[in-house]
Amino acid sequence: DSLSREWVRQNYRLANLKEEIIKNRILSGVEVEKEYQGIDLKTARTLFINAINKRDEILAEIMQMESGKRAFEKECVEYISLVAAFPDSVSQTLIKEIGELHQQLHQERHFTEKEKERTEKKLLQKKEDLGRHMKEAIALSAQKKEGMDERITSIQQAMIDLLGQEIALIEKQIEDRIEKELNYLDQEEKLIEHQLAEIKKELSEVPDLWLKERELQFSADMQQSILESLVRLVEAKNIENDAAILKAKPINEASTKIAPKKPLLFLFGGVGGFIGGIIAAFLLMMHGIYYGFSPRPPKRLC
């Protein structure tokens, strides 16, 4: 059951994440081409950098070809220098033929007028062919550049979509973390409330327990005091009986005084009154403990 609930929860999270991604795509208006669907952000960045570098290379080639074409049209360049600007085989062949024809024309003594005219026409035709081919090569490179620009745009759209997915994933993780923390705080709150209830319950029982402990302690002390008094009384009685049986008498007889000793009535009376007051106060306190202390003042007798 726990595995099933976890599976359902994960699928629910995945569905919510896909929904957020689709919403972001609709809001941004980005449509990813099939070629770049399924790639990750790292791969998209690599493709983007490679496409930028390739586009820059094509742009440099176009600039070099345009510069060579302008120099060719002004006929102020050596044809051998055009080889680097137009490296394709057709251009190489035409440039080579034009160079050979130029070299032949410089050797006029070996040509007749007709041969010279025919060579010049052929040279002019080759130049026209090379000029057209230069335009075609530049146009083809321009098309390649446009294709790379479109590819860069597509990769950028894919990167935007991937960044949107990553943002949606991070937001979902934050929501899950917040939900988890809130659940943890709820559990902590319930645990604290339970502990507070237990403490209140224990505090409510403290007075009754304290009174019971005091009662038991007083009863034990009273019984111990009575037992000690009885033991002393029994010991004294035993000593008296033993003395009567053995007919014991004091070795040194006591001598009496001529004048009688004063009884100290005031002293013993004061001590007795003090002890009686203590006993009365103790009894009143016990009465208050058992039956409660009355908060009302005593009634006056008129």
C-alpha positions as CSV (number, residue, x, y, z in Angstrom):
1,D,0.0,0.0,0.0
2,S,2.8,2.4,0.9
3,L,4.5,1.7,-2.5
4,S,1.3,2.3,-4.4
5,R,0.7,5.6,-2.6
6,E,4.3,6.7,-3.3
7,W,3.9,5.7,-7.0
8,V,0.7,7.7,-7.3
9,R,2.3,10.7,-5.6
10,Q,5.3,10.6,-7.9
11,N,3.1,10.4,-11.0
12,Y,0.9,13.2,-9.7
13,R,4.1,15.4,-9.2
14,L,5.3,14.5,-12.7
15,A,1.9,15.4,-14.3
16,N,2.0,18.7,-12.5
17,L,5.5,19.4,-13.7
18,K,4.5,18.6,-17.3
19,E,1.6,20.9,-17.0
20,E,3.8,23.8,-15.8
21,I,6.2,23.2,-18.7
22,I,3.4,23.3,-21.2
23,K,2.1,26.5,-19.6
24,N,5.5,28.1,-19.9
25,R,5.8,27.1,-23.5
26,I,2.4,28.6,-24.3
27,L,3.2,31.8,-22.5
28,S,6.7,32.2,-24.1
29,G,5.4,31.2,-27.6
30,V,8.5,28.9,-28.1
31,E,8.1,25.9,-30.3
32,V,10.9,23.4,-30.2
33,E,11.8,21.5,-33.4
34,K,11.7,17.7,-33.4
35,E,15.5,17.7,-34.0
36,Y,16.2,19.2,-30.6
37,Q,13.4,17.6,-28.6
38,G,14.8,15.3,-25.9
39,I,18.2,16.9,-25.5
40,D,19.5,18.2,-22.2
41,L,20.6,21.8,-21.5
42,K,24.3,20.9,-21.5
43,T,24.1,19.3,-25.0
44,A,22.0,22.3,-26.2
45,R,24.7,24.7,-25.0
46,T,27.4,22.7,-26.8
47,L,25.4,22.7,-30.1
48,F,24.8,26.4,-29.7
49,I,28.5,27.2,-29.3
50,N,29.4,25.0,-32.3
51,A,26.7,26.6,-34.4
52,I,28.0,30.1,-33.5
53,N,31.6,29.1,-34.4
54,K,30.4,27.6,-37.7
55,R,28.4,30.6,-38.6
56,D,31.4,32.9,-37.9
57,E,33.6,30.7,-40.1
58,I,31.1,30.9,-43.0
59,L,30.8,34.7,-42.5
60,A,34.6,35.0,-42.7
61,E,34.6,32.9,-45.9
62,I,31.9,35.2,-47.4
63,M,33.9,38.3,-46.6
64,Q,37.1,36.8,-48.1
65,M,35.2,35.7,-51.3
66,E,33.6,39.1,-51.7
67,S,37.0,40.8,-51.3
68,G,38.5,38.4,-53.9
69,K,35.6,39.0,-56.3
70,R,36.0,42.8,-56.1
71,A,39.7,42.5,-56.8
72,F,39.0,40.1,-59.7
73,E,36.5,42.6,-61.2
74,K,39.1,45.4,-61.0
75,E,41.8,43.0,-62.5
76,C,44.2,44.2,-59.9
77,V,45.0,40.9,-58.4
78,E,47.1,37.9,-59.3
79,Y,44.9,35.0,-60.1
80,I,47.0,32.6,-58.0
81,S,45.9,34.6,-54.9
82,L,42.3,33.7,-55.6
83,V,42.9,30.1,-54.8
84,A,42.7,30.7,-51.0
85,A,39.4,32.7,-51.4
86,F,37.7,30.1,-53.6
87,P,39.0,26.6,-52.6
88,D,36.4,24.6,-54.5
89,S,37.5,22.4,-57.4
90,V,35.6,24.4,-60.1
91,S,37.1,27.7,-59.0
92,Q,40.5,26.1,-58.8
93,T,40.2,24.8,-62.4
94,L,39.0,28.1,-63.8
95,I,41.7,30.1,-62.0
96,K,44.3,27.7,-63.3
97,E,43.1,28.0,-66.9
98,I,42.9,31.8,-66.7
99,G,46.5,31.9,-65.4
100,E,47.7,29.7,-68.2
101,L,45.9,31.8,-70.8
102,H,47.5,34.9,-69.4
103,Q,50.8,33.3,-69.5
104,Q,50.2,32.3,-73.2
105,L,49.2,35.9,-74.1
106,H,52.5,37.2,-72.7
107,Q,54.3,35.1,-75.3
108,E,52.8,36.9,-78.3
109,R,55.7,36.0,-80.6
110,H,54.5,32.5,-80.8
111,F,50.9,33.4,-81.8
112,T,49.4,34.6,-85.0
113,E,46.8,37.3,-84.9
114,K,44.0,34.7,-85.2
115,E,45.5,32.6,-82.4
116,K,45.9,35.7,-80.2
117,E,42.3,36.7,-80.9
118,R,41.0,33.2,-80.2
119,T,43.0,33.1,-76.9
120,E,41.7,36.4,-75.8
121,K,38.1,35.3,-76.4
122,K,38.8,32.2,-74.5
123,L,40.3,34.1,-71.7
124,L,37.3,36.5,-71.6
125,Q,34.9,33.5,-71.5
126,K,36.8,31.9,-68.7
127,K,36.7,35.2,-66.7
128,E,33.0,35.4,-67.2
129,D,32.6,31.8,-66.1
130,L,34.8,32.5,-63.0
131,G,32.8,35.6,-62.2
132,R,29.5,33.8,-62.4
133,H,30.9,30.9,-60.3
134,M,32.1,33.4,-57.7
135,K,28.6,34.9,-57.4
136,E,27.2,31.4,-57.1
137,A,29.8,30.4,-54.5
138,I,29.1,33.6,-52.5
139,A,25.3,33.0,-52.7
140,L,25.8,29.4,-51.6
141,S,27.8,30.5,-48.6
142,A,25.2,33.1,-47.8
143,Q,22.5,30.3,-47.8
144,K,24.7,28.3,-45.5
145,K,25.0,31.3,-43.2
146,E,21.2,31.7,-43.2
147,G,20.8,28.0,-42.4
148,M,23.2,28.4,-39.5
149,D,21.3,31.4,-38.3
150,E,18.1,29.4,-38.4
151,R,19.8,26.6,-36.6
152,I,21.1,29.0,-33.9
153,T,17.6,30.3,-33.5
154,S,16.2,26.8,-33.1
155,I,18.8,25.9,-30.5
156,Q,18.1,29.1,-28.7
157,Q,14.4,28.2,-28.6
158,A,15.3,24.7,-27.3
159,M,17.5,26.3,-24.6
160,I,14.7,28.6,-23.6
161,D,12.4,25.6,-23.3
162,L,14.9,23.6,-21.3
163,L,15.5,26.6,-19.0
164,G,11.7,26.8,-18.5
165,Q,11.6,23.1,-17.7
166,E,14.5,23.5,-15.2
167,I,12.8,26.5,-13.6
168,A,9.5,24.6,-13.3
169,L,11.4,21.6,-11.8
170,I,13.1,23.9,-9.3
171,E,9.8,25.6,-8.4
172,K,8.3,22.2,-7.9
173,Q,11.1,21.1,-5.7
174,I,10.8,24.2,-3.6
175,E,7.0,23.6,-3.2
176,D,7.7,20.0,-2.2
177,R,10.3,21.2,0.3
178,I,8.0,23.8,1.8
179,E,5.1,21.2,2.0
180,K,7.5,18.8,3.8
181,E,8.7,21.5,6.2
182,L,5.1,22.5,7.0
183,N,4.2,18.9,7.7
184,Y,7.2,18.6,9.9
185,L,6.2,21.8,11.8
186,D,2.6,20.5,12.2
187,Q,4.0,17.3,13.7
188,E,6.2,19.3,16.0
189,E,3.3,21.4,17.1
190,K,1.2,18.4,17.9
191,L,4.0,16.8,19.8
192,I,4.6,20.0,21.8
193,E,0.8,20.3,22.5
194,H,0.8,16.7,23.8
195,Q,3.8,17.3,26.0
196,L,2.2,20.5,27.4
197,A,-1.0,18.5,28.2
198,E,1.0,15.9,30.0
199,I,2.8,18.6,32.0
200,K,-0.5,20.3,32.9
201,K,-1.9,16.9,34.0
202,E,1.1,16.2,36.2
203,L,0.9,19.7,37.7
204,S,-2.8,19.3,38.5
205,E,-2.0,16.1,40.4
206,V,0.9,17.6,42.4
207,P,-1.2,19.1,45.4
208,D,-3.1,15.8,46.0
209,L,0.2,13.8,45.9
210,W,1.9,16.3,48.2
211,L,-0.9,16.1,50.8
212,K,-0.9,12.3,50.7
213,E,2.9,12.2,51.1
214,R,2.6,14.6,54.1
215,E,-0.2,12.5,55.7
216,L,1.8,9.3,55.3
217,Q,4.9,11.0,56.7
218,F,3.1,12.4,59.7
219,S,1.4,9.0,60.4
220,A,4.8,7.2,60.2
221,D,6.5,9.8,62.5
222,M,3.6,9.6,65.0
223,Q,3.7,5.8,65.1
224,Q,7.5,5.8,65.5
225,S,7.2,8.3,68.4
226,I,4.5,6.1,70.2
227,L,6.6,3.0,69.7
228,E,9.7,4.6,71.1
229,S,7.7,5.8,74.2
230,L,6.3,2.3,74.7
231,V,9.8,0.8,74.5
232,R,11.2,3.2,77.0
233,L,8.2,2.6,79.4
234,V,8.7,-1.2,79.1
235,E,12.4,-0.9,79.7
236,A,11.8,1.2,82.8
237,K,9.2,-1.2,84.1
238,N,11.5,-4.2,83.6
239,I,14.3,-2.4,85.5
240,E,11.8,-1.7,88.4
241,N,10.7,-5.3,88.5
242,D,14.2,-6.6,88.5
243,A,15.1,-4.3,91.3
244,A,12.1,-5.4,93.4
245,I,13.0,-9.1,92.9
246,L,16.6,-8.7,93.9
247,K,15.6,-6.3,96.7
248,A,18.1,-3.8,95.4
249,K,18.7,-0.7,97.3
250,P,20.9,2.3,96.7
251,I,24.5,1.9,98.1
252,N,24.7,5.5,99.1
253,E,21.5,6.7,100.8
254,A,20.3,10.1,99.7
255,S,20.4,12.8,102.2
256,T,17.5,15.2,102.4
257,K,17.7,18.9,102.8
258,I,16.3,20.7,105.7
259,A,14.5,23.3,103.7
260,P,12.1,22.0,100.9
261,K,12.9,22.8,97.2
262,K,10.7,25.4,95.6
263,P,8.3,23.7,93.0
264,L,8.9,26.4,90.2
265,L,5.2,26.5,89.4
266,F,5.5,29.6,87.1
267,L,8.2,28.0,85.0
268,F,6.5,24.7,84.5
269,G,3.2,26.5,84.0
270,G,4.7,28.6,81.2
271,V,6.3,25.6,79.5
272,G,3.0,23.7,79.7
273,G,1.1,26.6,78.2
274,F,3.6,27.0,75.3
275,I,3.4,23.3,74.5
276,G,-0.4,23.4,74.7
277,G,-0.5,26.3,72.3
278,I,1.8,24.4,69.8
279,I,-0.5,21.3,70.1
280,A,-3.6,23.4,69.5
281,A,-2.1,25.2,66.5
282,F,-1.0,21.8,65.1
283,L,-4.5,20.4,65.5
284,L,-6.0,23.4,63.8
285,M,-3.6,23.1,60.9
286,M,-4.5,19.4,60.5
287,H,-8.2,20.3,60.6
288,G,-7.6,22.9,57.9
289,I,-5.7,20.4,55.7
290,Y,-8.3,17.7,56.0
291,Y,-11.5,19.9,55.7
292,G,-10.1,23.0,53.9
293,F,-9.5,26.5,55.1
294,S,-12.5,28.7,55.1
295,P,-11.9,32.0,53.3
296,R,-14.8,33.7,55.2
297,P,-14.0,35.6,58.4
298,P,-15.5,34.3,61.7
299,K,-18.9,35.7,62.7
300,R,-18.9,38.2,65.5
301,L,-21.0,37.4,68.5
302,C,-23.0,40.5,69.5
